[in-house]
Amino acid sequence: MYTQPSPEEGQGPVQRSNLAIVNSLLVADCGAVCTKVSLFGLVEGQYRLMARGEAPTTIVPPQEDITEGIIQAIRVIEFITGRRFVSDGHILSPEQPTGDGVDIFIATVSAGEPIRMAVLGAVTSELETLAAQAVSGLYAETYAIPSPSFLATKTSLSASKVPGMVAVGAWEGLPSTPNGTSEPWTKERTAMEWEQQLIRIKELQPHAVLMVGQADGPTGSAPLQEACQLLINTSGQQNEQYGANSSSGGVPQYTATHQIPVLYAAAPQYVQAVQRMLHGVAHVTPVNTLATQEQLGSINVAMGTLHERNIIQRLPGYKRLNTWSSTKTVATATSLSSLVRFLAQHYSMSVTAVDVGGMTTTVMVTRENGEFTPKVNPGLGIGQGMGSILQQAGFKRIARWLPFTVTEDEMRQFVLDHMLNPHIAPTTPRELQLCQAFAREAIILTVQAAQKNDFEWLNADLILATGGIFAHAPRFGQVAAMLLDTLQPRGVTSLVLDRAMVISQLGAVATVAPIAAVQVNENDAVTYRLGTCLIPFGTIQPGQPAVRVGLEHRNGRKIEVTVMGGTIEVIPLQMNEQALLTISPAPTVDVGLGPGERARAAEEIDGGLVGLIVDARGRPLVLPDAEEERQARLLQWHQALSM
């Protein structure tokens, strides 16, 4: 299991000299669609969320300055509190005796494009997977471009093992030939592959390159030499384009002096040769040789630094933002991962966090033993990223979550309208259910992407939901339904909603004011407990008794409910209410101790805004194929959860 390094590693010391006098903090989270600003302050000796404001993120024309959206959100807080925090375009700091100003300003960012990383050299399928794992917790996209000589050699070796077969491809996912036909690797075909790779990397315009390959491979150093030559040729073409644009008055994306950063994770004996070949073309930084999961940490840290330098620091208005901040601006996913790890360690439980944004969907899983598996899916969201969900999931998969009939044309028009106007909230129940259906598929696609990396999906003790689609849901049962439908937990778990949308900011707060982060988390961030969920699994027969659930309250009152297979039942158990839970499953049904094994909780379980949810629909969850039956079943489940 891959345990990702702490996001704070390699970031340098944090200045903590003035922590004792921190009375107030402003924390901004700049997303792809909305910018959220929260005010934390001392109330009766405890740090609390005092006010928050939202405004559209302003990184595109006409404003094209990220700080403008932050100021707009702060104006909302000023109106709520009657205090002044901004003067002449600057944050007032420190806090004044009058109450104006703030001691600390912190910013996290998920706006901007993901960093594109090209993986070059002797790229096997295993190394491609490891490279994706190394950046799975970052806003990053990886693109594997194996060298032509490596492809040819792998093809020849594969073909030699199968009598009578002509080599056409090294492994699944690679084209058999440049034109898709079964041809031997002639000089002409190799040249064609080379030209295609030049075109691909020119179109990709990667922000960074990861170079991989082992010395004992059948091709030796040839793939690394070809990777270097590919970068040299691409750089030459970009310089020619730069000259043409300069003479015509255009402004190119890359200048002639731009040197692409290269992370060298290949055979260490070739690093100096690669540095000599790429002198003046690329800046080569050696990292741990990529061979197993143990080597991923240095790549993750290096790519995180490159994301900060190439994406965050190039956002319009960043220089002004940097003058406000008490610490350096970090990626929202990095901040969230810090907080999720803290929760797992602090409460000694496994925690799964889900964050659905306008352009990114994130799922993070942390075990109490420290194992951490993040998956950030850039480009997949319910704002501008809604088109990607439709493209990857398809019409039928999204429509299966709707209790009404929708045409493909209607859905495409809905997606187009939402991509053009991501700030507009749903105005009808139909639009709301469409948005929630897209959110379901965004989470499912992200979980599936995480599972591709040999990740074993384990049950979570706590599931934490953050993001606008959850926070703005008009009914708490809708949030519970989205989490249960997509994550499909088993056994007993708790659901928590971050309705204030501050969880993603608290990891960054902890680097300068850890006490504030802990107290705001416990006092405000995780206070919206949806309830405890019991999810039996195994062989569950629809319409037959699946599990008998008993609750014993402190006052002696007892409740016993039999839940039928294929249904959801909500047993009343309010916030701040606790009861002892007894579970008696059917002989073929499991609740975590084995089929038919009766269970009694050693400690009282907590109630919540929804109650005790018993989900006896079975795992994996299967929806009926017939449209009328499926819609009727969805309506039953919605009614059970008071949706």
N, C-alpha and C positions, 0 to 999 in steps of 0.2 A: 504494500500500500504506500502510495506517495504521500509524504508529509511535507507540505509546502513550507518554505522558510517564513519566518515572521516578517510581515511587510515593513517593520521598522528597521530590519537589519540593513546596515550600510547607509543609513540616512544621517548618521552623525548624532552628536549629543543634542539634547533638548535643553533649552535655557529654562531653568526652573527657579531662578533666584527670587522671583517676585510672586511665587504661587501663594504665599501666605496672605497677600493683600488682594487677591482676586475676588471681587464682589459681583462682577457681571461679565458675561461672555455673549458675543454675537457670533452665530455660526451659520454660514451660508452653504447651501448645497446646490450647485448649478447643474441642473440636468439638461437633457437634450431639448425638452419642451418647457419645463417650469423651473424656476429658481425659488427655493424655499429658504427662508431665514428664520432662525429661532433665537430668542433671547432667554438665556439662562441667568438666574440670579439667586441670591441668598434670601430665603424666606424662613424666619424663625430658626436660623442656624442650619438649614438644609438647602441644597441647590435644587431649584425647581424650574420647570419650563414656565416662563412668565407670559410669553406672547409669541406668536409666529405670524409670518406674512408670506404670501406667494405672489409671483409675478412671472410673466413670460421671460424666458431666457433670451438675451439680446446679443447673440454672436453673429447675426446676419443683418444685412441692410434692412432698414435705413439707419439703425442705431449702431450696429456693428461694434459694440463695446460691452463686454460681459458685466462690467460694473454698473451699467445703467439698469439692468434687470435687478441686480442686488439692491440698488438704491430704491427702486420702486417697491420691492418687498419690505425694505426697512421703513419706508414711509407708512406702510400699513401698521407696523409695530409702533411707530411714533404716534399714530392716531389712537391706537388702543391704549397705550400707556401714558400719553401726554408728555413723554420725555423726548429729547432731541438727541439724535445719534449721528447725524450727517450735517456738515457745514462746509459750504464751498466745494462740494464734491469730494470731501474727505471724511473719514470716520473720526469722530471726536473721541480721543483717548488720552489719559485714563478717565474713569468715571469722576464727574465733578460733584462737589458737595450738594449742588442743586438736584442731582439725580441724572443730569444729562451726561451723555458719553458712556463709554464702555471700557472695561479694563483690557479685554482680549477680543480680537477678531480672528476667526478661523474660517477657512474655505475648503470645501471639497468639490471636485468637478467630475462629472460624467459626460459633459457636453464635448463636442468635437468628434472627429472620426477616430476609429480604432487604429492602432499602429499596425502597419502591414509588414510582416516578416517573411522573407523568401528563404527557404531552406535549400541550400545548394550543396553539391558534391555527391558522394556515394550515399544517396538517400534511400535506404531500405524502408519497407513499410513499418518496421519496428522503430526506426529512428524518427520517422515522420510522426508516429504516435507519441513518442517521448517528447518531441519538440512541441507538439500541441499541448501535452500535459504541462510542460514547463511554463507556458504562458496562459494556462487555463483560468487563472485568477486575475488576469489583466484584461484591459480593453485592447485585445490583440487578435489579429487574424494571421494564420500561417498558410503559406503556399509552397508546396514541395515541387522543386524543379530539378530532378536527377540529371546528372551529366549524360550526354549521349554515349560515351564509351562505357559507362557503368550500366546503362540500359542494355546495350548490345551484349555485354559480357553476361549479365544476368539472364538475358533471353537465351543465349547459347547454352548456358549451364542448365537452364530449365528444360530446354528442348532435348538435351542429351540424355535426360533421365526418362524420356518417354519415346520409345521406338516408333519411328514412322511419323513423328510430329515435326512440323516446321515451327521454329520459335517465332512467336508473335508478341509476347508480352512478359514482363518480369513477374508481375503479381497483379492481383485484383486492384482496380482503380487506376492503372496505367494504360494508356492506349497501346494497342498491339503495334501500330505503326503510325507515322505522322498522318497518313491519309486513311487509316482505319482498315487497310487491307493486309493480308498475310504475305509479307515480303521478307526476304532475308536482309540482314543488316549490311547492305552494300555501302560503299563510300558515298554514293549519291543519297541513300536514305539517311546516313549519318549527317551529311551536310544539310539535308532538309530539316532534320530534327534540330540541328544547331540553329538554323534560321528561325524556326518556330519558337525556340527558347529565347532568342534575342527579342523577337516581337513580344513574347509574353512578358518578359521582365521589363521591357520598355513601357508596355501598357499598364503593368502593375505598379510601376514606380514605387518600389518598396521603401519604407522608412529605414529598414535594417535588414541585415542578412545574417543567417546562422549557417556556418559552414561545418559540415559533418563528414565523417569517413574514417575508416580504420586502416592502419598500415598493412595489416595482414590480409586485406581483401584481394580478390583476384585481379583487380585493376590497379592496385598499388596507389601511386600518387596522381595518376592520370585524371580522376574526377576532380581533384582539388585544383590541378592546373587548368582544367576546362572551366571550373567555376571562376577562377581568377580572370581568365581570358574573357568570359562572359561579362564580368563587371567592367573590365577595361574597355571592351567594345561598346557596352552600353553607355559608359561615361563619355566616350568619344562622340557618340551620336547625340548625347545630351548637350555637349559643348557646341557641336555644330548647330543644334537647334537654338541654343542660347545666342550664338552669333547672328543667326537669321532673325530671331525675335528682337535683338537689340537694334539691328539695322532698320527694322520696320517699326520700332517704337513700342513693341510688345513687352510684357513682363513675364518671364518664364517662371515655372514653379520651382525649378532647381537652377542655380547659377553655375557657372563654369568652375567655380572654386569649391563647390559642394563636394564633400567626401562622404560617401555612404558609410555608416558604421557597420563593421563586420565583427560578429562574435565568433571566434574561432573555437569550435568544440570538436575538432578532428584530431588526428594523430599528432601528438606533441612534437615529434621530430621534424615535422614539416612546417611548423609555425613561422620560423624565420624566413624560409623560402617564400611562403605566402606573403609575409610582410614586405619582402623585397619586391615581389611581383606587383603588389598593389600600392606601392609607394606613390603618393600623390593622387591616388584614385580613391582609396578607402582607408579608413582608420581601423586597424585590426586590433581587437582586444581578446587575448586568450582567456578562455573560461575552462571549466572542467570538461574533459573529454566526454562527449555524450555517448554512453553505452548502456547504462542502467538508470533506474529511477533515483538512485542515490546521487547522481550528478546533476539533477535538475535545479538545485537551489541557486547556484551561481548564475545560471541562465535567467532564472526568474528575476533575481535582483538586478542584473544588468539590463534586462528588457524593461523592468519597471522604471529604471533611471532614464532609458531612452524614450519611454512614453512621456515621462514628465518633460524631457527636453524638447522632443519633436512635436508633441501634441499640446500639452497643457500650456507650456510657456509660449506657444505661438498663437494662442487664442487672442482675438482682438480685445484689448483692454487689460491683458495680463500684467503688464508693468505697473499699471495703476493699482490693480488688485494686490500685487505683491507688496506695495508700500503700505497697504492697510494691515496686512496679516501679521500676526504674532509668531507664526510658524509657517513653513513652506506649504504651499497648496498641494494637496495630495488627491489621488484618484478616489472617487467615492467607493469603488469596490475594495480598495486597500483599507479604507477606514472601516467598512462593513466587516471585512474579514477579521480585523483586530477585535471588534466588539463581539462577534460570534464566538471567537476563540475564548474570549474572557468569560462569556456566559457558560460555555461548556465546562471550563475549569472551575468557575466560581460555584456553580450549582452541581458539579460532578454528574453531568448527564450529557447525552448526545443531543446535539442541536442542529436542526435544519432551518436555514433562512432562505426565504424566497423574496426577490425584489423584481417587480415587473415595471419597467419604465417605458418611455416613449420610443427609445432606440435600442435598449438593451434589456435582456432578461438574465437574472443572476440566480443561481442556486448554489448554496454553500452548505456542506455537511461537515460537522465537527464531532468527533468522539471525545469522551471524557479522558481517554488515554493520550490525547494530543493529535491523533491522526486527523488530517484536514484535507478535504477535497472540494475545491472551488470550481465552479464552471460559470464563466462570464460569456454570454452569447451576444456579441455586438451585432447591431443591425437588425435585431429581432425584438420588436416592441410594439406597443399599441398606440404609437403616434406615427411618426414617419416610418417606423419599422413594420407597420401593419402589412404592407405589400409583401415583405419577405416571408411573413407567416403564411399568407395565402399561397405564395409560390411554393414553399417547402411542405406545408401540410396538405394543401389542396382543399377544394370546396367541400367535398363530402365529409372530411374529418372535422372541419369547423362546424358545418351544419348539423352534425350529429348531436351537438350540445344544445340545440335550440328546440323548445317545446312548440314551435310553430314552423310552418313551411316557408322557405325563402328560395328565391331563384338565384342562379349563379350571377345573372346580370345585376340583380339588386345588391348582392353581396359585393360585387366588384365596384359598383357605384358608391356603396357605403365606404369601402376601403379608400377609394380615390378622394372622397370628401374628407375623410378623417386624416389622410396624409397631408392634404392641403391646409386643413384647419385643425391641427392637433390640440390646440388650446381649448377648443369648444367641447364642453362636457355633454354626454348623452342627455337628450331632452325627453325621451319617451322610454317606456319599459322595453320596447322592441330594440331600440338602439343600445340600451344598457345591456341587454342579454347578448346582443351581437358582440359588444366590446368584451364581455366576460367570456364568451366562447373563444374569441381570439386570444385572450389571456391564458385560457386553459391550454390551448395548443402551443403557445409560446413556452409555457412551463414544461409541457411534455417533450417538446423538441429539445429543450435545454437538458432535461434529465436524460434523454436518449443519447445526447452528445456526450454527457459525462460517463454514461455506461459503456460507451465505445472504448474508453481508456481502461478496460479491465477493472472497472470500479464496481464493487459489490454494494448494492443499495441496501443499507441496513435500516431498521426501524429507528425512528427518532423519539426520544422522550419528550422533546419540545419542538414544535414547529412554529416559526416566527414569520409573519407576513408583513412586508412593508412595500410602499409604492402607492401611487395614486389610485389604481384600479381597486385596491383593497381599502385604502383609507377613505375613499369617497363613496364606497358602496352604501346604499341607503339602508340595507338590512344586514345584520351580522351573520345571519344564516347563509347569505350569498358568499361571504368570505370563506366560511367553513366548507361550503360545497365546492368551491374552486380548489381548495387545498386537498380535500379528500379525493376529488375526482382525478387530480393530476399526480400528486405524490403517492397516493394509495398506500398509506401506512398500515401496519398490522399491529395487533395487540392493543396496548394502552398508550395513548399519547395525549399531550395537551396542545391546544391551539391558542396562540397569542397574536393579537393584531396591534401593530404599531400605527395607531390612527394619527398620531401627531407627526409621523414621518421624521423622527429624529434619530432612529437607530443607526442609520448610515452615517450620521455625523459624529456619533459618540466615540467611535474609534479614534478619530482625529483629535477630539477634545481630550481624550485620555493621555495623549502625548505631552500635553502642557498642564492639564488640570485633572488628574486621575480621580480625585475625590468627587469633583463635579460630574464626571462621566458616570461614576457608579451611582451617585445619588439621583441624578436625573433619570437614569435607566430604571432604577427601582421605583422611583416616585411617579414617573410620568410615561416612560416609553413602553413598559410591559404591563400596564395597568388594565388594558383592554383584553382580559382573558375571556376567550370565547367559550372555553369549557374543556372538559376531559372527553376524549373519544375512545370508545371501545370498538375495535374492529376485528371480529372473528374471521377466520380464514380456514382453508381446507375444503372439504367437499360439503358445500352448502346447497341444499335442495330448495329451489324457489317454492314459496307457499307452505313450506314445512318449518316447524320450530327449529331455529338455529341456535339460540342461546337464551337462557333465563337469567335475568339480571335482578339482583337484590340490593337495595340501598337501606342502610340503617343509620338514622340521624341521631345526633347527640341527645335529643329529647326523647329517644326511644321509638319514634315513629319509623315504621318500616314500609318500604315500597317494593313490590315484586312485579316485574314485567317480563313477558315472553315475547321475544322479537322473532318474527318470521323471516325466512330466507328471502333475499331479493328486496328487502325494505330497509328504510332508515327510521329509527325511532328516537325521539328526543324525550328524555326523562327530566322533569323539572329539578334543577339544582342551581340555585341562584348564586350570584356573586357574593363572596364572603360567607358562603354556606359550604359545609363539608359533611361528608358521610362515608361510612365504611362500605366498600363495594364487594359483592359476592357474585361470581360468575359461574354458571353451570351450562357448559356447551353440550350440544348434541354429540353422540358418539363419534361422528366423523368430522366434527368441527374443532378447530384449535384456537386457543386464545393466547398461545405463547408457551404452554407447558406440555403440549402434546394433545393429540385428538382425544376429545371426551374428558380431559382432565379438568376437574373443578378447581377454581382459584378463588382466593380471598385475599384482598389487599391488606398488607401489614399496616399501612397507614391510611388515614382518611384521604379521599380524593377531593379536589377543589371543584366548586361549581363555576359558572361563567355566564356570560351574557346570552348564550344560546342554551346552555344546560349540559347534561350528560348525553352525548351523542352516541348512539349505537348504530354502527354502519354494518348491516348484515347483507350487503349486496354481493359479497364474494370478492376474492382476489385471485387473479387480476379482474378488474371491473370490465364486464362485457355488456355492451349496449345492444338491444334487439336490432335486427336488420330491418324489420318492417317499420316503415315510417310512423304509422298510426300507433303501433304498440310502443315504439320508442318514445314518442311524444307523450303518450299517456303515462309511461313510467317516469319520465322526467318531471311531469306535473305532480305526480305523487310524491316524489322526493323533494320537490320544491315546497310543497305544502307541509311536509313533515318538518322542514327546516324553517318554516314561516317566511319563505322567500316571496 
